[in-house]
Amino acid sequence: MADVKLNSKIPDGPLAQKWAKRKAEIRIVSPNNKRKLEVIVVGTGLGGASAAASLGELGYNVKIFCISDSPRRAHSIAAQGGINAAKNYQNDNDSVYRLFYDTIKGGDYRSREANVYRLAEVSAAIIDQCVAQGVPFAREYGGYLANRSFGGVQVSRTFYARGQTGQQLLLGAYASLNKEIAAGTVKSYPRHEMLDLVIINGEAKGIIARNLVTGEIERFGAHAVVLATGGYGNAYFLSTNAMNSNGSAAMQAYRKGAFFANPCFAQIHPTCIPVHGEQQCKLTLMSESLRNDGRIWVPNNMEDVMKLRKHEIKPSQIPEERRDYYLERRYPAFGNLVPRDVASRAAKERCDAGYGVNETGLAVFLDFADAIKRLGHQRVEERYGNLFQMYEKITSSSPWEEPMMIYPAIHYTMGGLWVDYDLQTTIPGLYAIGEANFSDHGGNRLGASALMQGLADGYFILPYTIGDYLSHKFAEPKTDVNAPEFEKAEREVKERIAKLFAVKGTETVDSIHKKLGHIMWEYVGMARNEEGLKKGIEEIKALREEFWKTVRVPGTNEEFNQELEKALRLVDFFDIGELMARDALHRKESCGGHFREEMQTEEGETKRDDENFMYVGAWEYKGEGVEPQLHKEPLKYENIKIATRNYKD
Ligand SMILES: Cc1cc2nc3c(=O)[nH]c(=O)nc-3n(C[C@H](O)[C@H](O)[C@H](O)COP(=O)(O)OP(=O)(O)OC[C@H]3O[C@@H](n4cnc5c(N)ncnc54)[C@H](O)[C@@H]3O)c2cc1C
């Protein structure tokens, strides 16, 4: 039975016409009325920057916030490999339907058909928009934009700018944003962190933010609020995410009534530089694009493994017949380009079996020797030069001479704030876009699809759908930031900060966050089971208590204080971690990146339970220390045949 609180508002009619139908229905705000309306956008990554620029250009009054000193330093800038679009430039029989199909299948049949189809549909327009902005995508000899392949697909549809696609796309969006800032339609608030959402009469009306330079707590009102605050992968402490990535804004919204969907769906990326010690605070991604040409292997015998670990031989000295290209062996049809969840589990399987190639036993090889032979140094340099350089700088080993060593790491979160087809959360007037929403990726996101989704949301979906809500609002006066709801929210934020300073313990925030990371990786990581998840929840609760007794936040509020920033975020990571574990515990099936050890095939692949779990699990906050309530949005597949994912043939 449909949950009354979860109305996805998916338009009726044939799949390919749903978006056109919805667009035709959406009420439009006239230009003179747009000028009367204010929108807050929190976040300046690809989602937020594209949305704010588009809303500004439409004529709304936009305020945009970010943690960094400049909007262009958002986490999106780190994206390396590319962005998908169904352009069929390679004439390899790509299409909107094929991109839709690959995405639903890649997500292990846990995403909404209508949203994913729309995403595929608008993908081509994103590339046109970015080219028009001057984004320097790689090109073929004849001038066409070049493409490469990413995991889980058999066509080449990924557009890229060397290994800096996110940076170039963000510069494009940032240029558009700056045009609006100069025109006065967008006002930018860098170094401002949202610390609470303000709700008036059940609708999102503003935020409380901390000026990160002065510590001042400020109030900002609007007719609608858009969260583009990214993912929560840093709950694991070590991840490929930027250090400032966090889930706090989503948690503030959750505590105010926005449902949190599929929190346990976290992506573990197979090709990251392995962990090298306890002092580390960041993991580095080696882009998935490398799997176009790199071959993944471990030795097929323990003797070579032991010699490698003792540095008695180099990997290049191991002959072909003593190597196990395990992805090519297990998944002949997709080989090294299986989806991330599959590739990560396969690496773990080999390492668990003892074949890990570094001292910790937690590494496999990604080898370019064949590619260099086949393509030549120059072509490989053109494709991956900066990634090779980055790898060498970090590890002091040259991928030109020896294979890279890689291991899976936390990278992306498919879960996030539940949104309907219009990208509105369960709080009217509050929208979530980009990685912050539960998105279109189901149980596993395909490579190069996050940038596509963030820009689809920001350039082409939200600017239309938010108009439907705002068309009722232009007669309303500006939000009064002196309203009691703002006063209360501001007071609570100040109390939260004071409480943190008052602990005066001895532990650094990072040292406690690291402990949380260990719990998360151990019990809510690549493989999960009932006993571990229950234990994980108890350990998170205990650590939260320890935090409130032992943490030390130095300095004061009235200054630039990154320890305070981290402490505030860690408080939310405890709640996110617990919610992730709770969600993983309830979902007694394996799908995509969510691998419950109890539910696997004989070959160690995920075993879904479509009868009982073909739904989006959305959690409703019920108060501090109270169990949240689960709501279910059933998923219907009317245009795609549900099957067990098969990447073998
Ligand atoms: C190393 C790496 C490489 C990647 N490569 C690719 C790739 O090649 N292709 C692909 O499709 N995807 C890739 N991804 C994923 C992709 O980069 C992200 O999913 C995407 O950029 C997220 O964009 P976003 O706009 O949703 O959020 P983000 O870029 O994370 O931006 C979040 C914004 O919110 C702000 N913010 C957060 N909280 C607050 C707050 N409380 N108050 C104020 N501001 C706040 C931040 O300052 C920031 O401006 C990669 C990810 C990583 C980690």
The ligand as a Gaussian input file, in Angstrom:
#p B3LYP/6-31G(d) Opt

LIG

0 1
 C       37.794000      12.088000      -6.171000
 C       36.443000      12.061000      -6.816000
 C       36.321000      11.943000      -8.183000
 C       35.071000      11.909000      -8.768000
 N       34.972000      11.793000     -10.127000
 C       33.749000      11.793000     -10.703000
 C       33.624000      11.714000     -12.118000
 O       34.605000      11.655000     -12.844000
 N       32.371000      11.707000     -12.646000
 C       31.250000      11.782000     -11.876000
 O       30.153000      11.780000     -12.415000
 N       31.361000      11.879000     -10.529000
 C       32.561000      11.894000      -9.929000
 N       32.658000      11.992000      -8.569000
 C       31.456000      12.261000      -7.783000
 C       31.078000      13.737000      -7.924000
 O       32.242000      14.517000      -7.938000
 C       30.191000      14.231000      -6.798000
 O       29.149000      13.341000      -6.572000
 C       29.593000      15.582000      -7.185000
 O       30.600000      16.470000      -7.566000
 C       28.776000      16.163000      -6.053000
 O       28.356000      17.440000      -6.443000
 P       27.359000      18.259000      -5.542000
 O       27.132000      19.555000      -6.230000
 O       26.172000      17.448000      -5.229000
 O       28.121000      18.484000      -4.154000
 P       29.611000      18.976000      -3.817000
 O       30.451000      19.201000      -4.994000
 O       30.079000      18.034000      -2.768000
 O       29.370000      20.379000      -3.179000
 C       28.808000      20.547000      -1.919000
 C       28.733000      22.037000      -1.635000
 O       27.971000      22.236000      -0.465000
 C       28.667000      23.094000       0.422000
 N       28.203000      22.754000       1.750000
 C       28.119000      21.533000       2.332000
 N       27.562000      21.646000       3.540000
 C       27.295000      22.952000       3.728000
 C       26.728000      23.704000       4.781000
 N       26.265000      23.111000       5.883000
 N       26.635000      25.036000       4.638000
 C       27.071000      25.666000       3.515000
 N       27.597000      25.005000       2.477000
 C       27.705000      23.674000       2.593000
 C       30.121000      22.832000       0.134000
 O       30.915000      23.906000       0.572000
 C       30.084000      22.691000      -1.382000
 O       30.071000      23.973000      -1.961000
 C       33.909000      11.991000      -7.967000
 C       34.031000      12.089000      -6.589000
 C       35.286000      12.104000      -6.011000
 C       35.382000      12.138000      -4.529000

